[in-house]
Amino acid sequence: MKKSLADCIAQYIKVLIARTENRQIEIQRAELAETFSCVPSQVTYVLGTRFREEDGYCTVSRRGGRGYVRITQLKPECGAVVDNEPLLEFLDELKREKLLNQREKEMLKYIVVAAGENLPPEEKIRVDQGIATALRQFLNIKPEL
């Protein structure tokens, strides 16, 4: 059975993520579309349907000439160590975008670290995802997909 183009793009992205140490990649829609001889909207569709928070991914995008899509895998592989790195990077991004000041970032960082202490890995992931979702809603940030 032949795979759909969306399946091929998703598989390609997952392989790229798996090859990185930090389970995170930055790509450009146009370059990925060129690689698969498709339109950028097809890549946008794949990102919006296959790389959602409920699927275990955090996707941050920036449009424009120097735009990118950063995809971070949140769900660890079996036996992997769970850390707060993707969520802490998200806080750094909010600070860079001037949506948080330094004090607010540090307070949220403390909450993120404290919330996950002494939790089993699967619970820690759910807490981190919940905090990221709450932050997006609170700051009215909608992923640009």
N, CA, C and O atoms as a DFTB+ gen file, in Angstrom:
580 C
 N C O
     1  1       0.841      -1.179       0.000
     2  2       0.000       0.000       0.000
     3  2       0.889       1.246       0.000
     4  3       1.851       1.327       0.764
     5  1       0.570       2.196      -0.842
     6  2       1.366       3.407      -0.987
     7  2       1.003       4.421       0.096
     8  3      -0.171       4.641       0.393
     9  1       2.040       5.036       0.683
    10  2       1.826       6.048       1.709
    11  2       1.400       7.360       1.063
    12  3       1.807       7.679      -0.054
    13  1       0.582       8.107       1.778
    14  2       0.189       9.423       1.287
    15  2       1.346      10.396       1.445
    16  3       2.290      10.127       2.188
    17  1       1.277      11.511       0.757
    18  2       2.308      12.532       0.867
    19  2       2.400      13.038       2.302
    20  3       3.499      13.253       2.813
    21  1       1.257      13.230       2.956
    22  2       1.251      13.694       4.344
    23  2       1.971      12.698       5.249
    24  3       2.722      13.104       6.137
    25  1       1.753      11.399       5.037
    26  2       2.444      10.369       5.822
    27  2       3.949      10.427       5.595
    28  3       4.724      10.278       6.540
    29  1       4.366      10.640       4.361
    30  2       5.794      10.712       4.037
    31  2       6.448      11.921       4.689
    32  3       7.548      11.813       5.231
    33  1       5.783      13.068       4.643
    34  2       6.323      14.277       5.261
    35  2       6.428      14.082       6.772
    36  3       7.447      14.418       7.376
    37  1       5.376      13.539       7.380
    38  2       5.380      13.316       8.828
    39  2       6.487      12.347       9.221
    40  3       7.190      12.581      10.204
    41  1       6.650      11.279       8.482
    42  2       7.702      10.292       8.770
    43  2       9.077      10.938       8.646
    44  3       9.947      10.697       9.482
    45  1       9.282      11.748       7.623
    46  2      10.551      12.443       7.411
    47  2      10.881      13.340       8.605
    48  3      12.009      13.335       9.099
    49  1       9.898      14.105       9.062
    50  2      10.104      14.998      10.206
    51  2      10.426      14.194      11.460
    52  3      11.308      14.573      12.231
    53  1       9.723      13.097      11.667
    54  2       9.968      12.259      12.852
    55  2      11.371      11.662      12.831
    56  3      12.009      11.544      13.877
    57  1      11.850      11.290      11.663
    58  2      13.210      10.767      11.554
    59  2      14.219      11.861      11.885
    60  3      15.194      11.619      12.598
    61  1      13.984      13.069      11.366
    62  2      14.880      14.193      11.681
    63  2      14.926      14.445      13.187
    64  3      15.999      14.660      13.752
    65  1      13.768      14.418      13.829
    66  2      13.710      14.634      15.277
    67  2      14.447      13.530      16.017
    68  3      15.196      13.798      16.956
    69  1      14.235      12.293      15.597
    70  2      14.868      11.149      16.259
    71  2      16.393      11.208      16.160
    72  3      17.092      10.685      17.027
    73  1      16.902      11.838      15.118
    74  2      18.353      11.921      14.922
    75  2      19.005      13.019      15.755
    76  3      20.232      13.095      15.821
    77  1      18.202      13.866      16.389
    78  2      18.772      14.945      17.190
    79  2      18.878      14.516      18.638
    80  3      18.099      13.695      19.122
    81  1      19.842      15.079      19.311
    82  2      20.060      14.747      20.713
    83  2      18.973      15.332      21.610
    84  3      18.550      14.701      22.579
    85  1      18.527      16.539      21.280
    86  2      17.551      17.222      22.136
    87  2      16.105      17.060      21.666
    88  3      15.205      17.721      22.184
    89  1      15.883      16.184      20.686
    90  2      14.525      15.903      20.179
    91  2      13.832      17.165      19.680
    92  3      12.641      17.369      19.914
    93  1      14.600      18.014      18.984
    94  2      14.047      19.274      18.484
    95  2      14.691      19.613      17.144
    96  3      15.894      19.432      16.955
    97  1      13.876      20.106      16.220
    98  2      14.405      20.555      14.931
    99  2      13.801      21.908      14.579
   100  3      12.737      22.281      15.073
   101  1      14.501      22.632      13.718
   102  2      13.970      23.855      13.119
   103  2      14.016      23.651      11.619
   104  3      15.055      23.312      11.053
   105  1      12.879      23.861      10.986
   106  2      12.793      23.700       9.541
   107  2      12.070      24.899       8.947
   108  3      11.449      25.686       9.662
   109  1      12.160      25.025       7.638
   110  2      11.401      26.051       6.945
   111  2      10.384      25.354       6.061
   112  3      10.701      24.388       5.367
   113  1       9.155      25.858       6.096
   114  2       8.085      25.242       5.315
   115  2       8.448      25.152       3.833
   116  3       8.261      24.115       3.197
   117  1       8.972      26.260       3.296
   118  2       9.266      26.304       1.856
   119  2      10.308      25.262       1.466
   120  3      10.179      24.613       0.428
   121  1      11.341      25.100       2.292
   122  2      12.372      24.112       1.992
   123  2      11.813      22.696       2.047
   124  3      12.124      21.864       1.195
   125  1      10.995      22.431       3.044
   126  2      10.390      21.107       3.168
   127  2       9.439      20.843       1.999
   128  3       9.393      19.736       1.462
   129  1       8.688      21.867       1.616
   130  2       7.778      21.725       0.467
   131  2       8.567      21.443      -0.801
   132  3       8.155      20.631      -1.629
   133  1       9.700      22.113      -0.949
   134  2      10.540      21.887      -2.127
   135  2      11.090      20.462      -2.129
   136  3      11.148      19.818      -3.177
   137  1      11.490      19.975      -0.969
   138  2      12.018      18.613      -0.847
   139  2      10.995      17.582      -1.310
   140  3      11.352      16.586      -1.939
   141  1       9.718      17.823      -0.999
   142  2       8.662      16.867      -1.341
   143  2       7.857      17.279      -2.569
   144  3       6.837      16.663      -2.876
   145  1       8.307      18.314      -3.271
   146  2       7.621      18.802      -4.480
   147  2       6.133      19.020      -4.230
   148  3       5.274      18.508      -4.949
   149  1       5.862      19.796      -3.187
   150  2       4.477      20.113      -2.869
   151  2       4.393      21.589      -2.487
   152  3       5.407      22.287      -2.473
   153  1       3.211      22.052      -2.186
   154  2       3.032      23.446      -1.778
   155  2       3.218      23.551      -0.260
   156  3       2.967      22.587       0.463
   157  1       3.659      24.724       0.227
   158  2       3.858      24.900       1.667
   159  2       2.606      24.618       2.499
   160  3       2.713      24.212       3.656
   161  1       1.432      24.828       1.925
   162  2       0.209      24.566       2.690
   163  2       0.069      23.078       3.025
   164  3      -0.558      22.731       4.027
   165  1       0.643      22.199       2.202
   166  2       0.618      20.764       2.508
   167  2       1.461      20.488       3.752
   168  3       1.085      19.677       4.598
   169  1       2.610      21.173       3.853
   170  2       3.471      21.041       5.034
   171  2       2.723      21.578       6.259
   172  3       2.759      20.971       7.330
   173  1       2.049      22.714       6.096
   174  2       1.266      23.302       7.181
   175  2       0.198      22.322       7.662
   176  3      -0.026      22.188       8.865
   177  1      -0.459      21.639       6.730
   178  2      -1.469      20.640       7.078
   179  2      -0.853      19.530       7.929
   180  3      -1.423      19.134       8.945
   181  1       0.310      19.029       7.512
   182  2       0.976      17.955       8.252
   183  2       1.328      18.425       9.659
   184  3       1.094      17.711      10.634
   185  1       1.889      19.623       9.763
   186  2       2.259      20.148      11.076
   187  2       1.043      20.304      11.976
   188  3       1.103      20.007      13.169
   189  1      -0.047      20.767      11.407
   190  2      -1.256      21.000      12.191
   191  2      -1.998      19.746      12.597
   192  3      -2.764      19.761      13.561
   193  1      -1.781      18.656      11.869
   194  2      -2.528      17.429      12.170
   195  2      -1.685      16.319      12.786
   196  3      -2.233      15.417      13.420
   197  1      -0.376      16.363      12.616
   198  2       0.472      15.269      13.089
   199  2       1.431      15.663      14.215
   200  3       2.037      14.796      14.844
   201  1       1.572      16.965      14.471
   202  2       2.556      17.428      15.451
   203  2       1.903      18.376      16.455
   204  3       2.374      19.489      16.688
   205  1       0.810      17.902      17.040
   206  2       0.070      18.688      18.034
   207  2       0.548      18.327      19.439
   208  3       1.249      17.334      19.631
   209  1       0.160      19.143      20.412
   210  2       0.534      18.852      21.801
   211  2      -0.011      17.511      22.247
   212  3       0.675      16.762      22.941
   213  1      -1.236      17.200      21.858
   214  2      -1.815      15.920      22.278
   215  2      -1.110      14.726      21.628
   216  3      -1.263      13.589      22.073
   217  1      -0.333      14.997      20.569
   218  2       0.471      13.946      19.936
   219  2       1.873      13.880      20.533
   220  3       2.683      13.036      20.147
   221  1       2.154      14.788      21.489
   222  2       3.453      14.775      22.153
   223  2       4.480      15.711      21.553
   224  3       5.681      15.503      21.723
   225  1       4.026      16.742      20.849
   226  2       4.945      17.690      20.224
   227  2       4.570      19.117      20.594
   228  3       3.398      19.444      20.780
   229  1       5.580      19.945      20.694
   230  2       5.381      21.381      20.866
   231  2       5.873      22.026      19.576
   232  3       7.034      21.861      19.201
   233  1       5.005      22.749      18.903
   234  2       5.348      23.378      17.638
   235  2       5.247      24.885      17.788
   236  3       4.205      25.419      18.167
   237  1       6.346      25.560      17.484
   238  2       6.395      27.016      17.522
   239  2       6.804      27.464      16.136
   240  3       7.766      26.941      15.572
   241  1       6.081      28.433      15.576
   242  2       6.439      28.875      14.237
   243  2       6.515      30.391      14.155
   244  3       5.882      31.119      14.920
   245  1       7.301      30.822      13.214
   246  2       7.439      32.240      12.922
   247  2       7.373      32.374      11.408
   248  3       8.133      31.737      10.679
   249  1       6.475      33.193      10.958
   250  2       6.324      33.396       9.517
   251  2       7.195      34.547       9.052
   252  3       7.686      35.338       9.858
   253  1       7.379      34.632       7.754
   254  2       8.151      35.732       7.187
   255  2       9.405      35.225       6.506
   256  3       9.640      34.020       6.420
   257  1      10.206      36.158       6.024
   258  2      11.411      35.820       5.262
   259  2      12.384      34.934       5.999
   260  3      12.965      34.027       5.403
   261  1      12.572      35.173       7.271
   262  2      13.479      34.336       8.060
   263  2      12.690      33.434       8.997
   264  3      13.166      33.058      10.067
   265  1      11.499      33.101       8.586
   266  2      10.619      32.295       9.415
   267  2      11.085      30.854       9.524
   268  3      11.912      30.386       8.741
   269  1      10.544      30.177      10.497
   270  2      10.913      28.792      10.754
   271  2       9.772      28.112      11.486
   272  3       8.822      28.753      11.935
   273  1       9.890      26.818      11.593
   274  2       9.005      26.016      12.440
   275  2       9.926      25.207      13.339
   276  3      10.786      24.471      12.854
   277  1       9.746      25.343      14.647
   278  2      10.523      24.559      15.617
   279  2       9.592      23.495      16.183
   280  3       8.538      23.807      16.738
   281  1       9.989      22.248      16.037
   282  2       9.186      21.133      16.526
   283  2      10.000      20.412      17.592
   284  3      11.135      19.999      17.356
   285  1       9.402      20.269      18.766
   286  2      10.054      19.587      19.876
   287  2       9.198      18.402      20.289
   288  3       7.993      18.536      20.501
   289  1       9.827      17.251      20.399
   290  2       9.112      16.058      20.855
   291  2       9.063      16.092      22.375
   292  3      10.103      16.143      23.032
   293  1       7.866      16.063      22.931
   294  2       7.694      16.125      24.374
   295  2       7.637      14.754      25.012
   296  3       8.124      14.566      26.126
   297  1       7.048      13.797      24.320
   298  2       6.934      12.450      24.879
   299  2       8.264      11.738      24.731
   300  3       8.797      11.641      23.626
   301  1       8.804      11.241      25.829
   302  2      10.094      10.544      25.750
   303  2       9.930       9.127      25.224
   304  3       8.856       8.529      25.297
   305  1      11.024       8.615      24.697
   306  2      11.055       7.204      24.327
   307  2      11.106       6.396      25.622
   308  3      11.414       6.949      26.678
   309  1      10.816       5.135      25.560
   310  2      10.852       4.298      26.757
   311  2      12.227       4.369      27.400
   312  3      13.246       4.189      26.733
   313  1      12.250       4.632      28.692
   314  2      13.499       4.688      29.414
   315  2      14.221       6.015      29.324
   316  3      15.264       6.182      29.957
   317  1      13.705       6.967      28.559
   318  2      14.382       8.261      28.413
   319  2      14.151       9.109      29.651
   320  3      13.155       8.949      30.357
   321  1      15.076       9.999      29.900
   322  2      14.955      10.918      31.020
   323  2      14.069      12.079      30.588
   324  3      14.265      12.644      29.512
   325  1      13.108      12.433      31.411
   326  2      12.203      13.535      31.101
   327  2      12.752      14.802      31.732
   328  3      13.115      14.805      32.908
   329  1      12.814      15.868      30.966
   330  2      13.237      17.135      31.529
   331  2      12.276      18.236      31.094
   332  3      11.393      18.022      30.263
   333  1      12.464      19.393      31.664
   334  2      11.592      20.523      31.386
   335  2      12.108      21.382      30.239
   336  3      11.572      22.462      29.992
   337  1      13.131      20.927      29.541
   338  2      13.804      21.769      28.559
   339  2      12.870      22.401      27.523
   340  3      12.969      23.607      27.299
   341  1      11.960      21.641      26.872
   342  2      11.097      22.292      25.881
   343  2      10.248      23.421      26.480
   344  3      10.073      24.470      25.859
   345  1       9.733      23.201      27.665
   346  2       8.904      24.228      28.290
   347  2       9.745      25.423      28.716
   348  3       9.304      26.565      28.587
   349  1      10.941      25.177      29.216
   350  2      11.819      26.276      29.604
   351  2      12.263      27.073      28.375
   352  3      12.413      28.292      28.446
   353  1      12.472      26.390      27.257
   354  2      12.802      27.090      26.015
   355  2      11.621      27.934      25.550
   356  3      11.805      29.023      25.006
   357  1      10.415      27.432      25.764
   358  2       9.214      28.189      25.426
   359  2       9.154      29.478      26.253
   360  3       8.786      30.532      25.733
   361  1       9.512      29.397      27.529
   362  2       9.554      30.596      28.375
   363  2      10.603      31.584      27.863
   364  3      10.374      32.794      27.855
   365  1      11.752      31.062      27.437
   366  2      12.785      31.929      26.855
   367  2      12.264      32.629      25.603
   368  3      12.528      33.810      25.379
   369  1      11.523      31.882      24.800
   370  2      10.945      32.453      23.573
   371  2       9.960      33.582      23.920
   372  3       9.962      34.631      23.276
   373  1       9.130      33.362      24.930
   374  2       8.185      34.393      25.354
   375  2       8.915      35.642      25.847
   376  3       8.470      36.767      25.618
   377  1      10.034      35.427      26.521
   378  2      10.839      36.566      26.995
   379  2      11.435      37.324      25.811
   380  3      11.405      38.554      25.777
   381  1      11.978      36.582      24.837
   382  2      12.553      37.220      23.642
   383  2      11.505      38.017      22.873
   384  3      11.800      39.072      22.311
   385  1      10.286      37.504      22.855
   386  2       9.185      38.178      22.146
   387  2       8.599      39.321      22.970
   388  3       7.663      39.997      22.543
   389  1       9.175      39.528      24.178
   390  2       8.735      40.580      25.098
   391  2       7.294      40.386      25.571
   392  3       6.585      41.348      25.866
   393  1       6.880      39.120      25.637
   394  2       5.572      38.802      26.186
   395  2       5.668      38.538      27.684
   396  3       4.659      38.528      28.389
   397  1       6.901      38.322      28.164
   398  2       7.184      38.180      29.589
   399  2       8.400      39.050      29.902
   400  3       9.281      39.229      29.062
   401  1       8.436      39.589      31.122
   402  2       9.672      40.248      31.547
   403  2      10.520      39.208      32.286
   404  3      10.080      38.076      32.486
   405  1      11.727      39.589      32.689
   406  2      12.649      38.642      33.317
   407  2      12.074      38.075      34.612
   408  3      12.188      36.878      34.875
   409  1      11.467      38.922      35.405
   410  2      10.903      38.473      36.685
   411  2       9.783      37.452      36.467
   412  3       9.736      36.426      37.146
   413  1       8.889      37.731      35.529
   414  2       7.797      36.807      35.233
   415  2       8.342      35.471      34.719
   416  3       7.856      34.404      35.094
   417  1       9.361      35.550      33.852
   418  2       9.968      34.330      33.325
   419  2      10.550      33.486      34.458
   420  3      10.358      32.270      34.491
   421  1      11.255      34.123      35.378
   422  2      11.868      33.387      36.487
   423  2      10.813      32.776      37.409
   424  3      10.981      31.658      37.895
   425  1       9.736      33.505      37.646
   426  2       8.655      32.963      38.485
   427  2       8.030      31.740      37.816
   428  3       7.800      30.725      38.473
   429  1       7.755      31.830      36.512
   430  2       7.170      30.700      35.796
   431  2       8.142      29.527      35.730
   432  3       7.732      28.370      35.824
   433  1       9.425      29.823      35.569
   434  2      10.436      28.764      35.555
   435  2      10.411      28.003      36.888
   436  3      10.471      26.774      36.909
   437  1      10.325      28.735      37.981
   438  2      10.258      28.103      39.296
   439  2       9.018      27.206      39.393
   440  3       9.094      26.085      39.897
   441  1       7.887      27.704      38.911
   442  2       6.639      26.929      38.958
   443  2       6.773      25.656      38.130
   444  3       6.360      24.582      38.567
   445  1       7.352      25.774      36.931
   446  2       7.516      24.618      36.050
   447  2       8.375      23.542      36.714
   448  3       8.018      22.364      36.713
   449  1       9.499      23.954      37.276
   450  2      10.405      22.993      37.908
   451  2       9.754      22.386      39.149
   452  3       9.812      21.174      39.355
   453  1       9.133      23.232      39.975
   454  2       8.514      22.746      41.217
   455  2       7.325      21.832      40.926
   456  3       7.112      20.851      41.637
   457  1       6.554      22.145      39.892
   458  2       5.366      21.347      39.583
   459  2       5.726      19.921      39.183
   460  3       4.950      18.995      39.416
   461  1       6.901      19.743      38.583
   462  2       7.273      18.419      38.105
   463  2       8.114      17.609      39.065
   464  3       8.403      16.442      38.799
   465  1       8.513      18.206      40.180
   466  2       9.350      17.476      41.130
   467  2       8.590      16.292      41.717
   468  3       7.401      16.379      42.023
   469  1       9.300      15.203      41.860
   470  2       8.778      13.993      42.495
   471  2       7.577      13.376      41.778
   472  3       6.809      12.629      42.385
   473  1       7.416      13.682      40.504
   474  2       6.346      13.059      39.726
   475  2       6.932      12.001      38.810
   476  3       8.071      12.130      38.361
   477  1       6.168      10.959      38.528
   478  2       6.643       9.990      37.536
   479  2       6.716      10.673      36.164
   480  3       5.998      11.644      35.922
   481  1       7.570      10.180      35.271
   482  2       7.778      10.841      33.971
   483  2       6.509      11.129      33.185
   484  3       6.370      12.211      32.615
   485  1       5.575      10.174      33.142
   486  2       4.363      10.404      32.344
   487  2       3.500      11.537      32.924
   488  3       2.866      12.282      32.177
   489  1       3.483      11.658      34.241
   490  2       2.742      12.751      34.881
   491  2       3.447      14.086      34.652
   492  3       2.800      15.109      34.429
   493  1       4.767      14.065      34.709
   494  2       5.551      15.288      34.494
   495  2       5.289      15.848      33.100
   496  3       5.172      17.062      32.932
   497  1       5.198      14.978      32.106
   498  2       4.914      15.410      30.735
   499  2       3.545      16.072      30.677
   500  3       3.390      17.125      30.059
   501  1       2.547      15.458      31.318
   502  2       1.195      16.035      31.314
   503  2       1.173      17.400      31.997
   504  3       0.492      18.315      31.534
   505  1       1.909      17.539      33.088
   506  2       1.973      18.826      33.796
   507  2       2.618      19.875      32.893
   508  3       2.103      20.987      32.772
   509  1       3.743      19.530      32.258
   510  2       4.419      20.469      31.362
   511  2       3.519      20.875      30.202
   512  3       3.457      22.052      29.847
   513  1       2.826      19.914      29.614
   514  2       1.929      20.219      28.506
   515  2       0.777      21.105      28.971
   516  3       0.360      22.018      28.258
   517  1       0.270      20.832      30.165
   518  2      -0.809      21.656      30.713
   519  2      -0.354      23.084      30.971
   520  3      -1.087      24.034      30.694
   521  1       0.855      23.236      31.502
   522  2       1.381      24.576      31.751
   523  2       1.574      25.317      30.433
   524  3       1.219      26.490      30.328
   525  1       2.136      24.642      29.420
   526  2       2.350      25.283      28.118
   527  2       1.019      25.709      27.498
   528  3       0.909      26.807      26.953
   529  1       0.021      24.852      27.580
   530  2      -1.298      25.183      27.039
   531  2      -1.907      26.368      27.783
   532  3      -2.459      27.279      27.166
   533  1      -1.805      26.352      29.105
   534  2      -2.343      27.456      29.905
   535  2      -1.635      28.771      29.578
   536  3      -2.275      29.819      29.486
   537  1      -0.326      28.715      29.405
   538  2       0.423      29.932      29.056
   539  2      -0.022      30.485      27.714
   540  3      -0.223      31.691      27.567
   541  1      -0.176      29.599      26.732
   542  2      -0.623      30.056      25.405
   543  2      -2.002      30.713      25.501
   544  3      -2.240      31.762      24.904
   545  1      -2.893      30.094      26.250
   546  2      -4.238      30.649      26.383
   547  2      -4.201      31.966      27.152
   548  3      -4.883      32.922      26.781
   549  1      -3.421      32.019      28.205
   550  2      -3.326      33.214      29.002
   551  2      -2.759      34.382      28.204
   552  3      -3.230      35.514      28.314
   553  1      -1.745      34.091      27.406
   554  2      -1.115      35.130      26.605
   555  2      -1.778      35.302      25.243
   556  3      -1.358      36.120      24.424
   557  1      -2.827      34.509      25.022
   558  2      -3.575      34.550      23.759
   559  2      -2.668      34.298      22.568
   560  3      -2.773      34.971      21.542
   561  1      -1.771      33.317      22.710
   562  2      -0.871      32.941      21.630
   563  2      -1.477      31.755      20.922
   564  3      -1.809      30.744      21.539
   565  1      -1.614      31.889      19.643
   566  2      -2.129      30.797      18.823
   567  2      -1.016      30.385      17.864
   568  3      -0.458      31.241      17.177
   569  1      -0.674      29.081      17.797
   570  2       0.376      28.648      16.852
   571  2       0.018      29.055      15.439
   572  3      -1.130      28.922      15.015
   573  1       1.003      29.550      14.715
   574  2       0.785      29.983      13.336
   575  2       1.010      28.819      12.396
   576  3       2.084      28.688      11.809
   577  1       0.018      27.984      12.251
   578  2       0.160      26.838      11.355
   579  2      -0.777      26.961      10.204
   580  3      -0.806      26.088       9.336
